[in-house]
Amino acid sequence: AEPSENVYITEKQKEEHKRLECEIKTLTEALQTMHYSIRTIENYTYWIKDFLRSYHNNFESLGQKEINEYLTNLAVKEHVSASTQNQALAALLFYFRHVRHEDTDNFKDVIHAKHKRRVPVVLTKQEVASVISRLDGSKRLAVELLYGTGMRLNEVLSLRILDLDFDRNEITVRFGKGGKDRRVMLPKSL
């Protein structure tokens, strides 16, 4: 029988892994200190780990050239959207500014992806009524709230009874986008 394929980790690889974990910990702490959302922290962490691993954790030599190469690779080989590419860019710029403490002027020629201009898809009132009429129960109520108030899906799903004020016909949205509270009108039809 052939010996199983063993993966040997060198001391250099151990050090690189330790350094990567330290960089990610510093990144996470900086994001938390600046009150970034959990999802942003998860996304930025993903992009920084991917970027650093792409360059074999060669931390010292990373700069604008490597950022541009990485973003180009995302667009050309990975076929990511412009918004995904820009999210990766935002993560990289945050990392270089707040973790590596590098001067942002060094990155003024970094490639920014351009979004394609698209005409939004808008349903007519009849189409909206048709969709809503096919729903019932809590799903129908959720869709009516989404349509009638402009709330985001996560905002509707996290609503509590105490967030509803029927006397004033308003809903208090807690911890909305950016962690901010806001009020929206409660449609009389609901």
Salt bridges, closest charged atoms under 4 A:
GLU11 OE2 - LYS14 NZ 3.51
GLU23 OE2 - ARG19 NE 3.43
GLU29 OE2 - LYS25 NZ 3.79
GLU60 OE2 - ARG19 NH1 2.87
GLU69 OE2 - LYS65 NZ 3.31
GLU102 OE2 - ARG100 NH2 2.89
GLU144 OE2 - ARG140 NE 3.20
GLU155 OE2 - ARG152 NH1 3.19
GLU155 OE1 - ARG182 NH2 2.57
ASP163 OD1 - ARG160 NH2 3.50
ASP163 OD1 - ARG174 NE 2.76
GLU170 OE2 - ARG168 NH1 3.70
GLU170 OE2 - ARG183 NE 3.02
ASP181 OD2 - ARG174 NH1 3.96
